[in-house]
Amino acid sequence: MLATLEMRKFVAPEFVIGRDARRLAGRYAKNFSATNVFIVTGPKIIQAGWVKDVTGSLEEEDIRYTVFSKVTPNPRDYEVMNGAQQYEKAGCNAIIAVGGGSPIDCAKGIGIVVSNKKDILTFEGVDTIPTPPPPLICIPTTAGTGADVSQFAIINDTARKVKIAIISKKIVPDIALVDPVPLTSMTPELTAHTGMDAITHSVEAYVSNASSPVTDTLALESISQMRDYLLLAQKNPDNIEYRNQTLLGSLLGGLAFSNASLGIVHAMAHSLGGFSDLPHGACNAILLGPAIDFNFSACPDRYEAIGKKLKPDCAGDTPAKTKQNVLSAILSLRESLGDTQTLSELGMSKKDIPELAKKAKRDPCLATNPRIPTIADIERIYESAL
């Protein structure tokens, strides 16, 4: 396939990847002239000991810190606003996020609010942030969200019961300290959900109508990494090498979707997450197959390339056979991970679908989906995932 001559831009943070990268937090905070760092994290991350490693590195540099741990999965708008208030009260001038996608997205939101003095929900959409946030250091503790390297922040609008997307290069972290060691505290279920999230990022980036040769390369390599190491990491949770390879897969996928954007899976997952507070990775895993079924005719060659990365024999003698093989490869991976729940098993019902579809239709991720769906199309995809 020849590289396109169409112009594309690409943004990425500085990152350090490898064992004990988290312990560099103090050094980088000092580089940013931080005097009081606001640490955004969650209770389980503190309990696992990963925040202590970060605060220790700050103490070595004589940098004060304030810990904000009131962050839940699918971070709420009021959590962002509470965090911004505490940031101002403590007199902080830099942020460190320690955790999965939720603390990182919350940290991005806090940074937006403290610099722009408005409610976080006013920044929904693309390029809506006038003033850049304070320096942000991200330390991911899961392999899958890609939030540590992306220009996306996803926040739960609790009044409308929907997740909003904020997309801006101003919230690309200043540095990501990508360390495999914290991943050893992940449960098998979390490993599966976040791994499927990374695969979904790469699939959607590869078929996106804003893809480029750079994002294509990153997306396909990310899928290969997850194919080879995700199940191994789940079965051998303390193996640092396996964890590091999945972290690399997450990082590559994060860079891919940050620049090519996403598609219908994430639009529908954002609607689901805001409506029912379901785990984001679980929503993506459930919706990925039905979304491929819908999108396949728009770019069969691209899905065939994805299928071959998941399973070498995914090609078929007809487009219909190829699609069947790709869907089978996705299902086989989910079954291997023990991640086979349906939306109905997670508490959703047919009566919820009209509201979910209307909210998904308004999500900005649909703009780069290879096939533009109607509300009826979205309803059918949700129904097939029940």
NUDREN-870384 format. One line per 4 residues: number of its first residue (from 0); their letters; for each residue x, y, z of C-alpha. Coordinates in pm, 1 decimal. Layout:
residues N
NUM = A = X:Y:Z; ... .
This chain:
residues 386
0 = MLAT = 0.0:0.0:0.0; 143.8:336.1:-104.5; 169.6:610.6:154.8; -88.0:884.1:114.2 .
4 = LEMR = 25.8:1232.5:12.6; -255.8:1392.2:209.5; -126.6:1610.1:493.0; -155.0:1478.3:847.1 .
8 = KFVA = -33.0:1616.5:1179.5; 101.7:1406.3:1464.4; 138.7:1492.6:1832.8; 307.0:1288.4:2104.8 .
12 = PEFV = 448.1:1351.0:2452.4; 795.8:1273.2:2572.4; 794.1:932.1:2736.4; 1027.1:702.6:2926.5 .
16 = IGRD = 943.7:332.2:2911.6; 1096.9:62.0:3128.8; 1127.1:-83.2:3476.5; 1111.6:176.4:3756.6 .
20 = ARRL = 1035.0:470.1:3525.9; 783.6:582.5:3792.0; 1071.8:667.0:4022.9; 1174.7:949.4:3787.0 .
24 = AGRY = 868.0:1153.7:3881.8; 1058.5:1379.7:4120.7; 1332.5:1450.6:3869.0; 1085.0:1553.3:3599.9 .
28 = AKNF = 875.8:1757.2:3840.5; 1191.9:1948.2:3928.9; 1261.2:1998.1:3556.5; 919.3:2165.0:3532.5 .
32 = SATN = 1008.3:2392.0:3828.4; 729.9:2236.4:4035.2; 722.9:2331.5:4402.0; 395.4:2163.7:4505.8 .
36 = VFIV = 264.2:1875.5:4297.3; -100.0:1768.8:4287.3; -109.8:1386.7:4269.2; -430.1:1247.8:4116.7 .
40 = TGPK = -485.5:879.2:4184.3; -725.9:624.3:4332.4; -752.6:436.0:4664.1; -649.5:100.0:4516.7 .
44 = IIQA = -337.7:252.0:4361.4; -240.4:396.2:4697.8; -306.8:61.0:4865.3; -84.1:-116.2:4611.7 .
48 = GWVK = 207.4:111.6:4706.5; 265.4:282.1:4371.9; 186.5:632.3:4498.4; 437.8:592.7:4780.3 .
52 = DVTG = 710.3:534.7:4522.1; 613.1:860.1:4352.3; 593.0:1067.0:4669.6; 929.9:927.4:4774.4 .
56 = SLEE = 1086.7:1055.3:4453.2; 932.9:1398.8:4514.7; 1067.0:1407.9:4869.4; 1414.6:1335.2:4737.1 .
60 = EDIR = 1388.8:1657.1:4535.7; 1236.8:1855.5:4827.4; 911.9:1900.9:4638.7; 588.1:1924.9:4834.8 .
64 = YTVF = 280.1:1736.4:4723.6; -92.4:1703.2:4780.9; -267.8:1371.4:4714.5; -617.5:1370.6:4563.2 .
68 = SKVT = -762.0:1019.7:4553.4; -1135.6:1081.3:4520.4; -1148.8:949.0:4165.5; -1384.3:671.7:4058.8 .
72 = PNPR = -1391.7:465.0:3739.8; -1552.5:674.9:3463.7; -1444.2:1002.0:3636.0; -1730.4:1238.8:3712.0 .
76 = DYEV = -1753.7:1607.6:3632.9; -1787.3:1692.7:4003.6; -1471.8:1494.4:4084.8; -1281.6:1712.6:3838.7 .
80 = MNGA = -1427.2:2029.5:3989.4; -1352.8:1913.8:4346.5; -999.2:1830.2:4244.9; -950.0:2171.8:4084.1 .
84 = QQYE = -1072.3:2340.5:4402.1; -826.5:2141.8:4614.5; -544.1:2212.1:4367.0; -603.9:2587.4:4404.3 .
88 = KAGC = -640.0:2565.7:4782.6; -308.5:2379.5:4815.5; -124.0:2622.4:4588.2; -2.0:2355.9:4348.9 .
92 = NAII = 172.9:2426.7:4017.7; 204.1:2084.4:3851.1; 8.0:1759.0:3830.5; 108.9:1392.8:3845.0 .
96 = AVGG = -149.1:1129.2:3752.6; -89.8:778.9:3887.1; -336.6:515.9:3772.0; -538.1:394.1:3477.5 .
100 = GSPI = -743.0:600.7:3237.2; -975.3:738.8:3505.2; -714.5:919.5:3722.0; -530.7:1035.8:3409.9 .
104 = DCAK = -844.9:1176.7:3247.7; -947.0:1336.2:3577.9; -600.3:1492.2:3607.7; -630.4:1634.3:3256.7 .
108 = GIGI = -969.4:1777.8:3348.8; -833.9:1935.7:3666.0; -554.3:2095.8:3467.2; -802.1:2240.7:3218.0 .
112 = VVSN = -1020.2:2388.8:3492.8; -742.9:2546.6:3700.8; -600.7:2719.6:3393.7; -928.9:2831.1:3237.7 .
116 = KKDI = -1154.3:2890.7:3542.3; -1467.0:2734.0:3393.2; -1672.5:2420.8:3448.6; -1513.5:2116.8:3286.0 .
120 = LTFE = -1825.1:2043.1:3079.8; -1782.7:2367.4:2885.1; -1477.1:2220.4:2711.5; -1655.7:1932.9:2537.8 .
124 = GVDT = -1543.9:1883.5:2178.5; -1232.4:1953.7:1974.1; -982.3:2236.2:2039.2; -1194.2:2417.8:2298.1 .
128 = IPTP = -919.2:2493.3:2554.8; -786.5:2852.5:2536.0; -516.5:2837.0:2807.1; -278.2:2540.5:2839.4 .
132 = PPPL = -297.4:2344.1:3167.6; -6.2:2321.3:3414.0; 265.5:2060.0:3356.7; 129.5:1705.0:3360.8 .
136 = ICIP = 326.6:1387.1:3432.7; 142.7:1058.6:3374.3; 230.7:723.1:3528.5; -4.7:453.7:3392.1 .
140 = TTAG = -80.8:151.3:3608.2; -275.5:-38.2:3341.2; -198.4:-142.5:2983.6; -471.8:-31.3:2751.7 .
144 = TGAD = -618.0:315.9:2796.1; -343.2:508.6:2616.0; -450.4:815.9:2814.7; -89.1:873.8:2919.2 .
148 = VSQF = 9.5:965.5:2561.8; -314.9:1091.4:2406.8; -486.3:1425.2:2343.6; -818.7:1285.9:2470.1 .
152 = AIIN = -991.4:1323.7:2807.4; -1321.5:1146.7:2875.1; -1537.8:1284.9:3158.3; -1877.9:1165.6:3282.8 .
156 = DTAR = -2144.6:1435.5:3258.1; -2354.9:1320.4:3551.8; -2656.6:1539.4:3474.4; -2695.0:1412.5:3117.0 .
160 = KVKI = -2564.3:1064.6:3207.1; -2321.1:1053.6:2916.3; -1943.7:1065.0:2879.2; -1809.4:1371.4:2701.7 .
164 = AIIS = -1491.1:1378.5:2494.8; -1243.7:1665.1:2522.8; -985.4:1652.8:2244.5; -693.4:1896.5:2229.2 .
168 = KKIV = -317.8:1884.6:2186.8; -305.4:2112.0:2493.4; -385.1:1810.4:2712.6; -117.3:1585.2:2568.4 .
172 = PDIA = 86.5:1504.2:2883.1; 426.2:1667.0:2914.1; 581.9:1330.3:2991.9; 464.0:974.2:3045.1 .
176 = LVDP = 665.8:750.5:3276.8; 565.8:412.3:3137.1; 664.3:153.1:3395.7; 562.8:-216.7:3381.3 .
180 = VPLT = 606.1:-279.3:3753.9; 270.8:-126.3:3867.1; 90.7:-353.4:3621.4; 168.3:-650.9:3845.2 .
184 = SMTP = -119.5:-547.7:4074.1; -377.7:-573.4:3793.4; -645.5:-839.8:3826.7; -707.7:-1088.1:3541.3 .
188 = ELTA = -1037.0:-912.0:3465.1; -874.1:-567.1:3449.8; -594.2:-706.8:3233.5; -853.5:-840.7:2987.4 .
192 = HTGM = -1065.5:-524.1:2980.9; -777.1:-282.0:2934.6; -610.4:-509.7:2680.5; -927.0:-522.1:2473.6 .
196 = DAIT = -945.0:-143.8:2506.2; -596.6:-117.2:2352.0; -693.6:-350.2:2067.4; -1009.2:-148.4:2004.6 .
200 = HSVE = -804.6:173.0:1994.8; -580.0:24.7:1729.9; -860.5:-126.8:1523.2; -1053.5:199.7:1518.8 .
204 = AYVS = -741.8:407.1:1445.2; -649.0:180.1:1153.9; -990.3:204.6:985.5; -1037.3:573.9:1076.0 .
208 = NASS = -1087.6:816.5:789.0; -815.1:1030.8:952.3; -552.8:753.3:954.9; -206.3:800.8:811.2 .
212 = PVTD = 97.5:582.4:733.3; 234.6:669.7:1078.2; -81.2:576.3:1269.3; -126.2:265.4:1051.3 .
216 = TLAL = 218.4:138.0:1149.2; 157.5:205.9:1517.8; -189.3:49.8:1517.1; -87.8:-274.7:1349.1 .
220 = ESIS = 217.2:-316.7:1570.3; 2.8:-252.5:1877.3; -233.7:-532.4:1772.0; 64.8:-764.4:1723.7 .
224 = QMRD = 196.3:-684.0:2071.9; -138.2:-753.8:2233.0; -185.1:-1072.7:2031.4; 148.7:-1207.4:2149.5 .
228 = YLLL = 156.4:-1092.3:2512.2; -187.9:-1006.4:2650.2; -290.0:-1361.8:2738.6; 61.2:-1437.7:2870.2 .
232 = AQKN = 45.4:-1131.4:3096.4; -296.8:-1232.9:3224.1; -178.8:-1585.5:3309.9; 157.4:-1468.4:3449.7 .
236 = PDNI = 70.9:-1141.5:3627.3; 408.7:-1097.4:3795.3; 610.9:-1141.1:3475.9; 759.7:-796.3:3415.4 .
240 = EYRN = 862.6:-873.3:3056.8; 510.3:-973.1:2954.7; 367.4:-670.7:3131.9; 618.5:-445.2:2958.6 .
244 = QTLL = 521.7:-578.9:2616.4; 152.2:-512.5:2680.7; 242.8:-165.6:2804.6; 427.7:-107.1:2477.7 .
248 = GSLL = 120.0:-225.7:2289.8; -93.4:18.6:2487.2; 144.8:304.9:2419.4; 154.9:237.8:2044.7 .
252 = GGLA = -223.6:211.4:2031.4; -256.0:532.0:2232.6; -34.6:722.5:1990.4; -232.2:579.6:1699.0 .
256 = FSNA = -580.1:676.3:1819.9; -464.2:1009.6:1962.9; -377.1:1113.3:1608.5; -620.2:915.0:1390.4 .
260 = SLGI = -907.5:938.0:1642.0; -1160.1:660.1:1698.6; -1496.5:542.0:1573.0; -1834.8:390.7:1644.0 .
264 = VHAM = -1719.4:150.9:1916.9; -1599.4:434.7:2137.4; -1898.0:654.7:2056.4; -2128.7:377.3:2173.5 .
268 = AHSL = -1908.4:285.2:2470.5; -1905.1:647.4:2590.0; -2284.9:648.0:2582.4; -2296.2:319.8:2773.2 .
272 = GGFS = -2042.4:426.9:3033.3; -2221.5:750.1:3111.6; -2563.4:585.3:3121.2; -2482.6:276.7:3327.6 .
276 = DLPH = -2130.5:329.3:3469.4; -2008.1:7.3:3305.9; -1629.9:-50.9:3270.0; -1507.0:116.4:2953.5 .
280 = GACN = -1287.7:-172.8:2839.0; -1572.5:-420.3:2887.7; -1802.5:-204.8:2672.9; -1543.1:-187.0:2396.4 .
284 = AILL = -1485.0:-561.6:2402.9; -1857.2:-633.9:2369.3; -1918.4:-379.2:2093.4; -1607.4:-441.2:1882.6 .
288 = GPAI = -1740.7:-744.3:1694.2; -2082.4:-596.7:1608.4; -1912.7:-270.6:1501.3; -1676.4:-456.4:1267.0 .
292 = DFNF = -1976.7:-636.0:1121.3; -2134.6:-296.3:1048.3; -1820.1:-123.4:919.5; -1664.8:-406.5:719.7 .
296 = SACP = -1807.8:-317.1:378.2; -1658.4:34.3:399.0; -1296.8:-88.8:415.4; -1269.9:-470.0:381.9 .
300 = DRYE = -898.4:-460.9:299.5; -822.8:-276.2:623.0; -1016.5:-523.0:833.5; -846.5:-809.9:655.8 .
304 = AIGK = -506.9:-662.3:752.4; -624.7:-637.4:1112.7; -750.5:-995.2:1103.0; -415.4:-1122.2:977.7 .
308 = KLKP = -244.7:-954.1:1273.2; -480.6:-1131.8:1511.0; -466.1:-1465.6:1330.2; -257.6:-1539.5:1016.3 .
312 = DCAG = -530.9:-1737.5:839.6; -793.7:-1463.9:862.2; -806.4:-1407.2:486.8; -1099.9:-1563.5:303.6 .
316 = DTPA = -1181.2:-1641.0:-56.9; -1471.8:-1393.9:-45.5; -1530.3:-1071.8:148.7; -1805.8:-1244.6:345.9 .
320 = KTKQ = -1568.9:-1525.3:446.8; -1298.0:-1276.0:540.2; -1540.3:-1085.2:763.3; -1647.6:-1409.3:928.3 .
324 = NVLS = -1282.3:-1498.3:996.0; -1203.1:-1155.6:1144.2; -1506.5:-1171.8:1373.1; -1409.3:-1524.5:1473.4 .
328 = AILS = -1057.8:-1405.3:1564.0; -1199.6:-1130.6:1789.8; -1435.6:-1373.9:1959.1; -1158.4:-1630.7:2005.5 .
332 = LRES = -937.7:-1371.6:2176.3; -1217.8:-1266.3:2409.8; -1290.0:-1628.8:2498.3; -921.3:-1693.3:2571.1 .
336 = LGDT = -925.6:-1397.7:2811.3; -1244.7:-1516.8:2979.9; -1414.4:-1194.6:2870.1; -1740.6:-1314.4:2716.9 .
340 = QTLS = -2013.1:-1110.7:2886.1; -2292.9:-952.2:2685.0; -2463.0:-619.8:2750.2; -2769.9:-794.2:2887.6 .
344 = ELGM = -2552.8:-985.3:3133.7; -2420.3:-648.4:3249.4; -2771.4:-523.1:3317.3; -2868.2:-349.6:2993.3 .
348 = SKKD = -3200.4:-414.9:2820.5; -3371.3:-339.2:2491.3; -3566.8:-51.5:2643.9; -3238.2:134.8:2711.8 .
352 = IPEL = -3130.0:130.3:2348.1; -3312.3:436.3:2205.2; -3160.1:670.6:2463.7; -2815.8:512.7:2426.0 .
356 = AKKA = -2828.4:545.2:2047.6; -2928.3:912.8:2054.0; -2635.3:997.9:2281.1; -2388.4:788.2:2079.4 .
360 = KRDP = -2497.2:964.6:1759.8; -2373.5:1296.2:1904.0; -2030.1:1165.3:2006.6; -1737.3:1325.5:1815.9 .
364 = CLAT = -1572.3:985.6:1763.7; -1833.1:910.6:1495.6; -1678.3:1176.4:1271.0; -1385.5:947.8:1186.5 .
368 = NPRI = -1574.7:618.9:1162.5; -1536.1:470.0:811.4; -1912.7:437.9:771.8; -2153.3:699.6:903.2 .
372 = PTIA = -2439.5:527.8:1087.3; -2798.7:632.2:1133.2; -2958.6:612.2:1475.7; -3133.9:297.3:1355.7 .
376 = DIER = -2793.7:146.2:1267.1; -2662.0:223.7:1615.3; -2972.0:72.1:1773.5; -2920.3:-248.4:1575.2 .
380 = IYES = -2556.6:-272.2:1687.6; -2655.8:-228.7:2052.0; -2929.5:-490.5:2009.8; -2686.4:-741.6:1859.0 .
384 = AL = -2459.0:-692.3:2162.2; -2730.6:-770.6:2419.3 .
